[in-house]
Amino acid sequence: MSKKFEAEHLLTLDDRQPIFSPGAVVFDDTGIIYVGPPDGYTNPVDQEVVIPEGIILPGLLNGHNHAAMSLMRGVADDSPFFEWLTQHVWPIESHLTGDDIYLGTLLACAEMIHTGTVGFADMYFEVERVAEAVAQTGMRAWIARGLDKPDRETLEQSIEFCEAWQQAANGTILTMLGPHAPYTCPPEFLKEIAEAAQSHDLAIHIHLSESLDEVRQIRDKYQKSPIQVAYDSGVFSTRVLIAHGVHIDSDDLPFLDGLTGGVISCPVSNAKLGNGILPYRLLRDAGIAVGLGTDGPASTNTLDMFEEMKAMAWLQKVRDHHPESFSARDALWAATRGTAEVLGHKGGRLISGAPADFVVVRGRPAHMTPEWDVFANLVYSASGQDVRYVIVNGKIILQEGIITTFDEQAVLAEARERTRRLMEGVR
């Protein structure tokens, strides 16, 4: 069934024609059929939606998440990174059940759908329950079982999960291997994971160079940076999603030369935990793809990618001491095409033949008036609460602000109850 969406502006993020004003997109469940002026498509459609003051743009892609940690939102805020992780998060995680993880993932998906995210890369455990939740929501996900200690049996289980769920839910679920980090997975185990990824044609999702404490710890132990440890262990022999990369420096660049994949920046989490600011310009000048993510909702608190775009733009300007070093368009690019490039996904822009993944934002509320620059308005003025429609794989999963694929209110009520149980269990 073909559908046509028309709005005041349509941002394609394509190099040849970045914007149509007004614009329309025609699509079905096989992908985008047409993008351009509304009167440029004259064939009949089964459904037509006109948003007179709306903005159509590619759906946002969250390149790094631990979605089920939504149940830990607000735990030990304002604590140092390793204290937060080892003394607060890990003890709570030891009490989580599969049902908790399923529900926490649904809760995170509700927030992401409301704020314009169409897909996310996730690393956690009990990943079958994560995948079941994602399949129910209609979102896309790249799911990895987090491997946080040398354990051959868990690696084998991860491979089995990857094979069972690869391309599931009409191709919206893809799988990866997820070594947590070099400080939990030593080089010998990283080598095993890298070999498994190659033999099973899987990508790798890994935290690298997230904090100064991590870098110092790895240098003290191996006399190498985390990037070099990953390189020497063969991790970069396949597509790799490097989460954070805050402390990548020029000495690391030779080890990243020719990298397939790239780095996902999580500016809010990195700022909130005091970990620093990604060296965006250093990476881009070296030809390394850079995308955008939130990290888990226990560290970033919100999964609103509009907030991440703002933060990325502001913090890059602070890092470079120059307002022109990172623009609103750079931020929007990172949240769409940049993350798609890291993931090897053909989405992230609206062109004929691309996946029908897009969102519609209301374009003229008070906080987006006047309209000097639609890109600047979206990045600096808009929030996820301005999203009215979300379409993934040709299916409308948010319609006039209402989720169509599951009972959001039931999820919220159960999340509150399960959180109370978790708090009682830990305390």
C-alpha positions in Angstrom: 0.0 0.0 0.0 1.6 3.3 -1.1 1.4 6.4 1.1 2.3 10.0 0.4 3.4 12.5 3.1 3.5 16.2 2.3 4.9 19.0 4.4 6.1 22.6 4.3 9.7 21.4 4.2 11.4 18.1 3.4 15.0 17.6 4.4 16.6 14.8 2.3 20.2 15.1 3.7 21.2 14.1 0.2 24.2 16.0 -1.3 22.5 16.8 -4.6 19.2 18.3 -3.2 19.2 18.7 0.6 15.8 20.3 0.9 12.4 20.7 -0.8 10.1 23.5 0.3 7.4 22.2 0.1 8.2 18.6 -0.3 6.7 15.1 -0.4 7.8 11.6 0.1 5.9 8.6 -1.4 6.7 5.1 0.0 5.5 1.6 0.7 6.9 -1.2 2.8 9.6 -1.9 0.2 11.1 1.6 0.5 10.9 5.2 -0.8 9.4 5.5 -4.2 9.6 9.3 -4.7 11.1 12.4 -3.0 10.5 15.9 -4.4 8.0 18.6 -4.9 4.4 17.5 -4.0 3.2 18.0 -7.6 6.0 16.0 -9.0 4.3 12.7 -8.3 1.0 12.1 -10.1 0.3 8.4 -9.6 -2.5 7.4 -7.3 -1.7 6.6 -3.7 -3.6 4.6 -1.0 -3.1 7.2 1.7 -2.2 10.8 1.7 -1.1 12.8 4.8 -0.6 16.6 4.6 1.1 18.5 7.4 0.9 22.2 6.3 3.5 23.5 8.8 5.5 20.3 9.2 9.1 19.3 8.5 9.9 15.8 7.1 13.4 14.6 7.8 15.2 11.3 7.9 14.6 9.3 11.1 17.3 9.7 13.7 19.6 6.8 14.5 20.9 6.2 18.0 24.3 4.7 17.5 25.0 3.5 21.1 22.5 2.5 23.8 21.8 0.1 26.6 18.0 0.5 26.3 16.9 -1.7 29.2 18.8 0.5 31.6 15.8 2.8 31.4 14.8 1.1 34.6 17.9 2.7 36.2 17.3 6.2 35.1 18.5 8.6 37.8 20.5 6.0 39.7 23.6 7.6 41.4 23.6 10.7 39.3 26.6 13.0 39.6 28.9 10.1 40.6 32.4 9.5 39.1 32.3 7.0 36.1 33.9 3.9 37.6 32.1 4.4 41.0 28.8 4.9 39.2 29.4 1.7 37.1 30.9 -0.7 39.7 29.1 0.4 42.9 25.7 1.3 41.6 24.9 0.0 38.1 26.4 -3.5 38.2 24.8 -4.4 41.6 21.3 -3.5 40.2 22.0 -5.4 37.0 22.7 -8.5 39.0 19.0 -8.4 40.1 17.5 -7.9 36.6 15.3 -10.7 35.2 14.5 -11.3 31.6 11.1 -9.8 32.1 12.8 -6.6 33.5 15.0 -6.3 30.4 12.0 -6.8 28.1 10.1 -4.1 29.9 13.0 -1.8 30.2 13.6 -2.1 26.4 10.0 -1.3 25.7 10.1 1.7 27.9 13.2 3.0 26.1 11.6 2.3 22.8 8.6 4.4 23.8 10.8 7.3 24.6 12.8 6.9 21.4 9.8 6.7 19.2 8.2 9.8 20.7 11.5 11.7 20.1 12.0 10.7 16.5 14.5 7.8 16.7 13.8 5.0 14.1 16.6 2.7 15.1 19.3 2.1 17.6 22.5 0.0 18.3 22.1 -1.8 21.6 24.5 -3.7 23.9 23.1 -5.7 26.9 22.4 -9.2 28.1 19.3 -11.4 27.9 19.3 -10.2 24.3 16.5 -12.5 23.1 14.2 -10.4 25.4 15.6 -7.2 23.9 15.0 -8.5 20.4 11.4 -9.6 21.3 10.7 -6.1 22.6 12.1 -4.4 19.6 10.2 -6.6 17.2 7.0 -5.5 19.0 7.7 -1.8 18.6 8.4 -1.8 14.9 11.8 0.0 15.3 15.1 -1.0 13.8 17.9 -2.3 16.1 21.4 -3.6 15.9 21.7 -5.8 18.9 24.8 -7.2 20.6 25.1 -9.3 23.7 27.5 -7.5 26.0 30.5 -9.8 26.7 32.0 -8.4 30.0 34.4 -11.2 31.0 36.4 -14.0 29.3 33.8 -16.7 28.8 33.8 -19.0 25.8 30.3 -20.4 26.6 28.8 -16.9 26.6 30.6 -16.1 23.3 29.0 -19.3 21.8 25.6 -18.2 23.1 26.1 -14.8 21.5 26.9 -16.3 18.2 23.8 -18.5 18.4 21.7 -15.4 19.1 23.2 -13.6 16.2 22.4 -16.4 13.8 18.9 -16.9 15.1 17.9 -13.2 15.0 19.9 -11.8 12.0 17.4 -10.0 9.7 14.5 -10.9 11.9 11.2 -8.9 12.1 11.2 -8.1 8.4 14.8 -7.2 8.3 14.6 -4.6 11.0 16.7 -6.5 13.5 20.4 -7.0 12.9 22.9 -8.6 15.2 26.5 -7.9 16.3 29.1 -9.2 18.8 29.6 -7.0 21.8 32.9 -7.2 23.7 32.3 -4.6 26.5 35.7 -3.0 26.6 39.4 -3.9 27.0 39.3 -3.5 30.7 36.7 -6.3 31.0 37.8 -8.4 27.9 41.6 -9.0 27.8 43.4 -9.2 24.5 43.2 -13.0 24.3 39.4 -13.0 24.5 39.2 -10.0 22.1 41.1 -12.1 19.6 38.6 -14.9 20.0 35.7 -12.5 19.5 37.4 -11.0 16.4 37.9 -14.4 14.9 34.3 -15.3 15.5 33.1 -12.1 14.0 35.1 -12.8 10.8 34.0 -16.4 10.5 30.3 -15.5 11.0 30.4 -12.3 9.1 29.4 -10.1 12.1 30.2 -6.6 13.1 31.6 -5.7 16.5 30.2 -3.1 19.0 32.8 -2.1 21.7 33.4 0.7 24.2 36.9 2.2 23.6 38.7 5.2 25.1 35.6 6.4 27.0 37.4 7.8 30.1 40.9 8.9 31.2 40.7 6.3 33.9 40.2 3.6 31.3 43.1 4.9 29.1 45.5 5.0 32.1 44.4 1.5 33.3 45.0 0.0 29.9 48.3 1.7 29.4 49.5 0.6 32.8 48.5 -3.0 32.1 49.5 -3.3 28.4 51.6 -0.3 27.6 49.2 0.5 24.8 46.1 2.7 24.3 42.7 1.0 24.2 42.6 1.6 20.4 45.9 -0.2 19.9 44.9 -3.1 22.1 41.7 -3.5 20.0 43.8 -3.2 16.8 46.4 -5.7 17.9 43.6 -8.1 18.9 42.1 -8.1 15.4 38.9 -6.2 16.4 39.3 -3.9 13.5 39.4 -6.7 10.9 35.6 -6.5 10.6 33.1 -3.7 10.7 33.3 -2.1 14.2 31.2 0.4 16.1 33.5 2.2 18.6 31.3 3.7 21.3 32.5 7.0 22.8 36.1 7.3 21.6 36.5 10.4 23.7 40.3 10.0 24.3 41.3 8.9 20.8 44.4 11.0 19.9 46.7 11.5 16.9 48.8 8.5 18.0 45.8 6.3 17.6 45.1 7.3 14.0 47.5 4.8 12.3 45.6 2.0 13.9 42.3 3.4 12.6 43.5 3.8 9.1 41.1 2.0 6.7 38.6 1.3 9.5 35.3 -0.1 8.3 32.6 1.3 10.6 33.5 4.3 12.8 33.0 6.1 16.1 29.7 6.9 17.9 29.9 10.1 20.0 27.7 10.2 23.2 28.1 13.9 24.2 25.6 14.1 27.0 26.8 11.0 28.8 30.4 11.9 28.3 29.8 15.4 29.7 27.6 14.2 32.6 30.1 11.6 33.7 33.0 14.0 33.3 34.7 11.9 30.6 35.4 14.7 28.1 34.6 15.6 24.5 35.1 13.5 21.3 37.8 14.9 19.0 35.4 15.2 16.0 37.5 17.2 13.7 40.6 15.0 14.2 38.5 11.9 13.3 36.7 13.4 10.3 39.9 14.9 8.9 41.3 11.3 9.1 38.4 10.0 7.1 36.8 8.2 10.0 33.0 8.1 10.1 31.4 9.7 13.2 27.8 9.1 14.3 25.8 10.0 17.3 24.2 8.1 20.2 22.8 8.6 23.7 24.5 5.8 25.7 22.1 4.1 28.2 19.4 6.1 30.0 21.1 5.4 33.3 23.9 7.7 32.4 22.4 10.1 29.9 18.9 10.1 31.6 17.1 11.0 28.3 17.1 9.2 25.0 16.1 12.3 23.1 18.4 12.6 20.1 17.5 16.2 19.6 19.2 16.9 22.9 22.3 15.0 21.8 22.5 17.0 18.6 22.4 20.2 20.6 25.0 18.9 23.0 27.3 17.7 20.2 27.2 21.1 18.5 27.8 23.1 21.6 30.6 20.9 23.0 32.5 20.7 19.7 32.4 24.5 19.6 33.7 24.6 23.2 36.4 22.1 22.4 37.6 24.0 19.3 37.0 27.5 20.8 35.3 28.4 17.5 31.6 28.7 16.7 32.0 27.7 13.0 33.9 24.5 13.8 30.6 22.4 14.0 27.3 23.4 12.5 23.7 22.5 12.9 23.9 20.6 9.6 26.9 18.7 11.0 24.9 17.6 14.0 21.9 16.5 11.9 24.2 14.6 9.6 25.8 12.8 12.6 22.4 11.7 13.9 21.4 10.3 10.5 23.9 9.7 7.8 26.9 9.5 10.1 25.4 6.8 12.3 24.1 5.0 9.2 27.7 5.0 7.8 29.1 3.5 11.0 26.4 0.8 11.0 26.7 0.1 7.3 23.0 1.0 6.9 21.7 2.4 3.7 19.3 4.7 5.5 19.9 8.1 7.0 18.7 10.1 4.0 15.5 10.4 2.0 16.1 9.3 -1.6 14.3 7.0 -4.0 15.2 3.4 -3.1 16.2 4.1 0.5 14.3 2.6 3.5 11.1 4.4 4.3 12.4 5.6 7.7 11.5 9.2 8.4 9.8 11.5 11.0 7.6 14.6 10.8 8.2 17.5 13.2 5.8 20.3 13.7 7.5 23.3 12.2 6.1 26.5 13.6 5.6 26.4 17.4 6.7 29.5 19.3 10.1 28.1 20.0 10.8 27.6 16.3 9.5 31.0 15.2 10.7 32.9 13.2 12.1 30.6 10.6 15.4 31.9 9.3 17.1 28.5 9.0 15.2 25.3 9.2 18.3 23.2 10.0 19.3 25.5 12.9 15.7 25.5 14.2 15.7 21.7 14.2 19.0 21.3 16.0 19.1 24.4 18.3 15.4 25.0 19.0 13.3 21.8 18.5 13.1 19.0 21.0 11.9 15.4 20.6 8.5 16.5 21.9 7.9 18.3 18.6 7.8 14.9 16.7 4.3 14.1 15.4 4.9 11.1 13.1 7.5 8.3 12.9 7.6 5.9 10.0 9.9 2.8 10.0 10.2 0.4 7.2 7.1 2.0 5.6 5.0 1.5 8.8 3.5 4.4 10.8 4.5 3.6 14.4 3.8 7.1 15.8 0.7 8.9 14.5 -0.1 12.4 15.8 2.0 11.7 18.9 0.4 8.3 19.7 2.4 5.0 19.5 0.5 2.6 17.3 2.4 -0.7 17.9 2.0 -1.3 21.7 0.2 -0.1 24.8 2.5 2.6 26.1 0.5 3.4 29.2 0.6 -0.3 30.3 4.4 -0.2 29.9 4.8 2.9 32.0 2.6 1.5 34.8 4.5 -1.7 34.9 7.9 0.0 34.7 7.1 2.0 37.8 6.2 -1.2 39.7 9.3 -3.1 38.6 11.5 -0.2 39.5 10.1 -0.2 43.1 10.9 -3.9 43.3 14.5 -3.3 42.1 15.1 -0.5 44.6 13.9 -2.7 47.4 16.1 -5.6 46.3 19.3 -3.5 46.1 18.7 -1.5 49.3 
